[in-house]
Amino acid sequence: MSGSRVVGGRYLLLAELDRGGFGRSYRAEDRITGRQVAVIEIRLCAPPGDGRDPLRDRLLREVRAAGRVRHPGVVPVHDLVTDRLPDGSRREHLITGLPEARPLSALVADGQVPPRRVAAIGRDVLTALGAVHESGIPHGGLNPDCVLVAGSGRAVVTDIGLARAVAHGNGAGDRTADAGGFLAPERRAGGPDSPAADLWALGAVLHHATGRRPPSGGPLVEAITGLTAADPAERMSAADADALLERASRPVSTAGDLGRSRTLLLVVAGFLLVAVVVMVVLALG
């Protein structure tokens, strides 16, 4: 990118990242540590005046909660810095880790993701959500932009809690926008965030990743159907979904096919041998 913009006097922006979400995201260099980080711009409609800003306070609470989650499947949160623009407004910047990965939304846009890979991604996200829920908070905004997939196929989750903070900070109260249909029915009805709502969002994300044309039948479809049950009380548990996704992610084994083919060949050879013996006996008789 042209110029040398520095955020918070510390983070040198290098290039814009291929991500959607809550604002522009950049690859940046921490000029103190030298490490590469992601910088996410967050625009809040802050009230005028120099007093206490409840919108930033809310954002700060969400960032602190996300920062306490320590898990390899969750992108770590490092910092939250504020830049004041020439017009007097402020822009928040969330600083996170920078995995070498692309958002699932970009992979889907490139073409249909194989069902086995969708299932494997789902298992990674389930594991990450488990760590988030164990910390006492829901994700609250899971969608294909929040799932980052590395070249190895491993998926990690980012943007924990940002949907709540950003929606509240832009006049949406405690409700988030139903971005692309990834908000659970109870959330659309005004209910609170919950682990069950995150599971519904995961089901919707997996459905989206299949190109909205999931293969007919099978454990992947069963997991998607169970996770997206409208009633949270009837929604599939994380453990049951993981078991189904594990089955759906297994490599297709040719051993069974080879075994069946070998058996068929032996049966055919047996019939041929019997036929030859019968023909020989008849010829000699």
N, C-alpha and C positions, 0 to 999 in steps of 0.2 A: 504494500500500500504506500501511496506517496506520503511524504512528510515523515515526521518522527514524533508521533503523539505519545505522550507518557501519561498514564493514569495514576493518580494518587502519588505522583512524584517518584514512582517505583517501577511500574509495569509498562514496558515499552511494547506498543502494539505492532505486530509484524504483518499479519494477514487476517482477512476475514475468514471465519470457519463456515463450512457447509452445514449450518444448523438452523432450524427454526426456533420455536420456543418463545421466550419472553422478551426478546430484543436481539440486537446484533451481538454476535459472539466473535471473539478474536483469539488467534494464537498470539501469545505475548511472551516476553522474556522478563523474568524477575531480575531487575538490575542489581539486587543485593546478593541473591543466591545463585543467579545464572541459570536457574531451571526454567523450563518451558511450562507455561500455565495457560489456562483458558480464562478470558475476561468476558463476562456477560453484562451487557448494558441493561439496566433496569430503570425505566422512566416511571416515576411516581408523580401523581398530581398533588404535589405538596401544597398545603395551605400557605397563604402569605404570612409574613412576619418572621421574627427571629426567635420565637419561643420554641417550646418543646414540640417536636414533630411526631405525632402518634403514628403516622404512616411508616416512617423510618423505624420507629420503635418496634412496630409489628414485624417489619422485614428483618430487623436485627434479631428478634426472638426466633423467627423461623430459621434464620441462618445459623444461629447458635445451636438450635436443636439438631439441624442437619450436620453441623460440624462435629457433634458428639458421636455420630455413627462412624464406626471404624470397621470396615469390611472390604475385602478385595473386590466384591461385586458392586460397590458403591463408590462413585467418584468423590474423592475427598474435597471438603470445603476448606479453603485456606484463609480467606480474608473478605471483608466488605469495606470498600472505600468510596468516598464521595468526592465528586468534582463539581465545582461551581462554575457554571457557564457565564459568558459575558452578559447575558440578559438577566443574571441574578438567579436563574433557576438552578436546580441541582440535579445531577444524574448519579444514580448509584451504580456501582460496578461490583459484581460478585466474582471473586477469584477462586477458581477450582483447579483440580488436577486436570491434566490434558492427556487422556489415553489416545493412542494412535488407533482411532476407530471412527466409523461413520454412523450417523443416526440411522436407525432402522427405516425411517421414512424415506431416506435417500436410496437404500437398497431396494425397497419396494418400488420406488419410482423407476429404478433401472430395469426392473423385470421381476417376474414371479420368483419368490424365494421358495426353494424346495421344501416340502412339508417336513422332512426330517430335520432340516436346519431350523425351521420355525419352532419345532418342538424343543430342540436343544436350546434355542434362545429363550424360550419360555421357562425352561428349567433354571437357567441362569438368573432370570428376572425374579422367579419365585424365591430363589435363595437370597437374593439381594433384598427383596421385600421383607423376607423373614427377619433379616438383620435390622431393617428399619423399624419394623413393628416391635421387635424386642426392645428397642430403645425407647418405646413409649409413644411414638408418633406414627401417623400414616404418611404416605407419600403425598396424596392429595391432588395429583395432577399427572398421573402416568399416561403417556401417549407415545406414539412412535418416535417423536423427537427426543424423548427422554431416555430411550434405549439406544446405547451406543455399541456397535458391533465391530470387533477387531477383525483383522484379516484371518486370524486363526479360527474365527467363528465364535469366540467367547464374547458374551454380552455383559455390559455393566449399566448401572442406572444412575442418572443424574437429576438435578433440578428438584430435590426433595423440598417440599413445603413452599416452593416459589409461587405456585398457582394461587394458594391462599393469600399470600402477602401481596402479590401484584394485583389480583382481582380486588382486594379490599382497598388497596392504595389508588385504584382508578375508579372508585365510585361504585363498585359492584357488591359492596357489603361483604358477607361471608360466603357468597356463592361465586363459583368460578364459571367461566364461559364453557359451554359444551363443545370444546374444540374438536370438531370432526367426529363427534359421537362417542367419546371415550369417558364420559361422565356417567356413573352408575345411576339407575333410575331414582334411588332414594336421594341422591345428591341433586338431581334435576328438580326434585320436589322440595328442595330446600333443607334437606337433612344434613347432618354433619359428616365430615370426613371420617372414615373408619377403615380398618384393615379389610373388611368385607367389600367395601367400595373399591379399594385398590385391586382386589382379586377380580371384580367385575371388569375394571379397566384393563387388566391383563388379558382377560378373555377377549375383549374388544380389540386389543392390540394384536393378538394372535390371529384373530379373524381377518383383520386388515392385512396382516403380513402374508396371508395365503392368497391375497388378491381378491378377497371377498368371494372366492370360489373354492372353499376347502374341499379336499377329496371326500367322496361320499363314504360315510361310515368310518370306522377305525378309531383308535384311541385319541388321536388329535382332535377329531370332531367331537368326540365324547367329552374331552376336557374343555373345549371351547363352549359347548352347550351347557356343561355343568357350571362353569365359572360365570356365565352370563345369565344365570337364572334371575328373573326379575325380583323375586323375594329373597332378601339376604338370608333368611332362615333356611331357605332351600338351596342356597348356593354351595357349590362344591368346596370342600376344605382344601387348603394348600397341600396337605399330605396326599389326598386322593388325586388331585390334579398332577402332582409331581409323579406319582406312580404311572398315570396314563401317559404323561409326556415322556417319561423314561422309555416306555414301550414304543412310543411313536418315533423316538430319536434313534432307536437301534439301527445299526447298519443292516441292510438287506443281506441275509446270509444265503450263500449259494450251496452250503453244505447239505441242506435239506433237499434241494432240487437235485443235487448230484446223487444223493442217496436214493431218492425215488427213481431217478433214471437208471441207476445201477441195478436196482431191484427189478425194474421193468425189463431190462436187457437180460437179466438172469432168467426171468420167467419165460421170455420169448425164446431164449436159447434152450431152455428145458423142453418147451413144446416142440421145437425143431428137432431136438435129439430124440424125443419120443417118436416123432413122425418118421425119422430116418430108421430107427430100430424096427418100427412096424413095417416099413417098406422092405427092409432087408429080410425080415421073417417071412413076409408074404412071398418075396422073390425066391427064397430058399424052399418054401413049402410047395 
